[in-house]
Amino acid sequence: MNAIQDESSAASTRSVAEMMDFSVRLTDEQADSLYRYAHSQASQGRYAPARALISLLRLHRPSEPVYAQALGVCFRNLGLYEEAAIQFSQAYDMQPEDLELVLQTIDCLQRMGRHEQSLGLLRTLVEVAHGRGRTDIAERAEALIEFMEAPRQ
């Protein structure tokens, strides 16, 4: 059943892409409509078609952090952690006030087994979060550091 739904979703994604004239810039209305459709696909666990649509949006609006973050979520749910980390990092570069994006990047690094890099980034995040008065993020990062440094049995 899921294979049939995925195939149907892929066909729908192709239809949407074919209907749009990508030789011209997307209007805000078209981009919003395409993003809503991609979001609905992702909400239903159809990350592959959502990824394809959001990738198109990223081509047309590469400086839109919402699209980078959404693409990161799709990649992460597809097990493509390196690609997800890149998207979350790019979203953070565009929206540096959103420290949650750093936590998302760290999650991907952890899933790739890059624990030392994760720890280093977590330590930096603690300092930055405290400096910005984001104790919620600092406390989460500190808890992750404590967990990661705890002896394993």
Disulfide bonds with the S-S distance in Angstrom:
none
